[in-house]
Amino acid sequence: MTGFSADWLSLREPADAAARDTTLTARLGALTRERARSRFIDLGCGTGANLRYLAPRIGGLQEWLLVDRDESLLARVGEIPGCTIHTRCVDLTSGLESFALDGDVVVTASALLDLVSDRWLTHLISRCHESRAAALFALSYDGRITCEPVDADDEWIRQLVNLHQRGDKGFGPALGPKAAERACELFSGFGYEVHSALSDWHLQPRDSELQRALIEEWATAAAELAGGESDRCLAWRQRRLNHVARGASRITVGHLDVLALPGSFAG
Ligand SMILES: C[S@@+](CC[C@H](N)C(=O)[O-])C[C@H]1O[C@@H](n2cnc3c(N)ncnc32)[C@H](O)[C@@H]1O
């Protein structure tokens, strides 16, 4: 299972839906429902999880443009009553200019921001500002991981994972855990009304498949940066997988949701 595979996206979708902050969605919905038809652009949409979460909660007539560089993920985006849905295959590292962000559009993304660079995010948010677009960026990883039962190497692994998060994910050096905070700073600088809220995953023993996938991903990322200590990463991985197998493992992963409203939206 890779970072953007359809299997991984469908495994995380229920945890994402349970974690997202409902007040930010409700606030956006209350504002967009005042319009005859609300319009959204979902960046890095994958198979459409953000659309599936937001559309029924926003309500009213909606028009969506879903953008991803992976045609096979876009092919899995389904229909939703009340929504006109368009998809477009675009590499966002270079293709941000290929669609218009005009006046009343809401720019949204889920689980994308931590992949992008400061330069790319600054450009995106400048474009939102120029067109007075609102934005909802959900589920940006913020660097917090806690595991139960506690292991002496949890903190060491977390630090290596967070270092790995800052590597280049195609957009230049990634903001990683700093992404949501940086988005708030940039939107505030443009005079937006900015709201942020925690959207942490609280994974329980029943979420064993997702826990196992995370442990594998973190151990691999940590081992890439652990120098001569990759065996230590493997040993941590095995201890954590044993806790999952015993039904004793709980994992919290920190995320942030950000809603940014220009004056015309915030009313
Ligand atoms: C972590 S997934 C999140 C997907 C979806 N938003 C969700 O919440 O399930 C990140 C998504 O960004 C897309 N992506 C990554 N780099 C991209 C790029 N350079 N251009 C367009 N999409 C990209 C991936 O294909 C993937 O679908």
Ligand as a Chemical Component Dictionary entry (heavy atoms), coordinates in Angstrom:
data_LIG
# 
_chem_comp.id                   LIG 
_chem_comp.type                 NON-POLYMER 
_chem_comp.pdbx_formal_charge   0 
_chem_comp.three_letter_code    LIG 
# 
loop_
_chem_comp_atom.comp_id 
_chem_comp_atom.atom_id 
_chem_comp_atom.alt_atom_id 
_chem_comp_atom.type_symbol 
_chem_comp_atom.charge 
_chem_comp_atom.model_Cartn_x 
_chem_comp_atom.model_Cartn_y 
_chem_comp_atom.model_Cartn_z 
_chem_comp_atom.pdbx_ordinal 
LIG C1  C1  C 0  -2.838 12.003 1.014  1  
LIG S1  S1  S 1  -3.667 11.985 -0.515 2  
LIG C2  C2  C 0  -5.214 12.781 -0.119 3  
LIG C3  C3  C 0  -6.307 12.467 -1.098 4  
LIG C4  C4  C 0  -7.686 13.004 -0.756 5  
LIG N1  N1  N 0  -7.688 14.438 -0.665 6  
LIG C5  C5  C 0  -8.209 12.376 0.512  7  
LIG O1  O1  O 0  -8.376 13.090 1.503  8  
LIG O2  O2  O -1 -8.463 11.151 0.496  9  
LIG C6  C6  C 0  -2.823 13.216 -1.459 10 
LIG C7  C7  C 0  -3.355 13.340 -2.876 11 
LIG O3  O3  O 0  -2.604 14.350 -3.541 12 
LIG C8  C8  C 0  -2.344 13.921 -4.861 13 
LIG N2  N2  N 0  -1.134 14.587 -5.318 14 
LIG C9  C9  C 0  0.112  14.487 -4.805 15 
LIG N3  N3  N 0  0.971  15.220 -5.509 16 
LIG C10 C10 C 0  0.242  15.811 -6.497 17 
LIG C11 C11 C 0  0.564  16.683 -7.566 18 
LIG N4  N4  N 0  1.818  17.099 -7.778 19 
LIG N5  N5  N 0  -0.433 17.098 -8.390 20 
LIG C12 C12 C 0  -1.706 16.673 -8.200 21 
LIG N6  N6  N 0  -2.062 15.842 -7.202 22 
LIG C13 C13 C 0  -1.100 15.412 -6.371 23 
LIG C14 C14 C 0  -2.175 12.420 -4.758 24 
LIG O4  O4  O 0  -2.383 11.769 -6.014 25 
LIG C15 C15 C 0  -3.232 12.070 -3.708 26 
LIG O5  O5  O 0  -4.461 11.785 -4.306 27 
# 
loop_
_chem_comp_bond.comp_id 
_chem_comp_bond.atom_id_1 
_chem_comp_bond.atom_id_2 
_chem_comp_bond.value_order 
_chem_comp_bond.pdbx_ordinal 
LIG C1  S1  SING 1  
LIG S1  C2  SING 2  
LIG S1  C6  SING 3  
LIG C2  C3  SING 4  
LIG C3  C4  SING 5  
LIG C4  N1  SING 6  
LIG C4  C5  SING 7  
LIG C5  O1  DOUB 8  
LIG C5  O2  SING 9  
LIG C6  C7  SING 10 
LIG C7  O3  SING 11 
LIG C7  C15 SING 12 
LIG O3  C8  SING 13 
LIG C8  N2  SING 14 
LIG C8  C14 SING 15 
LIG N2  C9  SING 16 
LIG N2  C13 SING 17 
LIG C9  N3  DOUB 18 
LIG N3  C10 SING 19 
LIG C10 C11 SING 20 
LIG C10 C13 DOUB 21 
LIG C11 N4  SING 22 
LIG C11 N5  DOUB 23 
LIG N5  C12 SING 24 
LIG C12 N6  DOUB 25 
LIG N6  C13 SING 26 
LIG C14 O4  SING 27 
LIG C14 C15 SING 28 
LIG C15 O5  SING 29 
# 
